Amino acid sequence: MKDEKILEVNDLHTGFRFRDEYFDAVDGVSFSLCKNEVLAIVGESGCGKSTIANSIVGLHDIKNTKVTGEILYNGENMVDYSEEEFNKVRGSEIGFIFQDPLASLNPLHRIGKQIEESLVYHSDLNKDERQQVVLNLLDQVGIVNPNRTARQYPHELSGGMRQRVLIAIALASKPNIIIADEPTTALDVTIQAQILDLLFELQEEINAGIIFITHDLGVVAQIADRVAVMYAGQFVEIGDVKEIFSNPIHPYTKSLLQSIPQEDAMDDALHVIQGVVPSLRRMPRSGCRFAPRIPWISELEHEKNPVLHEIKKDHFVRCTCWENFHFEDKEDVR
């Protein structure tokens, strides 16, 4: 089932307007998602991960955002969708789990009403049937007392319970695609593990494809089938999760993995990646965008216009700087 494509993104550009000029936060991104597959998009804050998610479901301010390229779903390019067309897809065929459940839920409405809202728009069920589905969903996502929770307001629930409610909302219409935008970031490790187990248990039931956005490589190792590593608006490495973790190629991927604390090296200093992700207006639009953060690597090792190269079957890496990359040592300090 995992070779059946349900979403294809080609040369996606999403630019935000500053005064009279647009700057691409997502710059030429391409990928596909298959049924029952988990594609993780990983990278530092500000690299464009959430912008991809918002572009897929049309959540940007259209007056100040320009989206071009192709987002192909059911044979149609959603880039050209009107707000009315997006409303038919959002919540029914594409479910979205947001990062901050307290900010995502309406504080003035009870939990049951907020879950039911999707069913009002996307089903022909009557009120009694919808309310029963709401209770079933709350039970399905592990809420102990569905009747009580359906009558409560978001502020009366814990962070883990609010996240379960968001998952119930996303799954209400049994979507083909689930986009999870850092859904466990604000949760402690125990609740995080429970939410991940729940999400992928439910995914198996509805056979959906998941785009999982995170900066946590530990989570990626647990749940992903494929990984797309993103830096400064572009994918710098794409591959099978086992391949990425066992054989990382791009300097940025290696640096991210080097930054993870290791149990067998607790006394060693953590690796720190120099510099920061550049701002949109200062982002270089030619050359290797990661080059300023590895200044000990010669400019000659970078491509002038880096592209993704397939170095092994289904394993893609941007630029040629990886061929001579090494971590900085004392001789490299300038």
Order of alpha helices (4+ residues) and beta strands (2+ residues): beta-beta-beta-alpha-beta-beta-alpha-beta-alpha-alpha-alpha-alpha-alpha-beta-alpha-beta-alpha-beta-beta-alpha-alpha-beta-beta
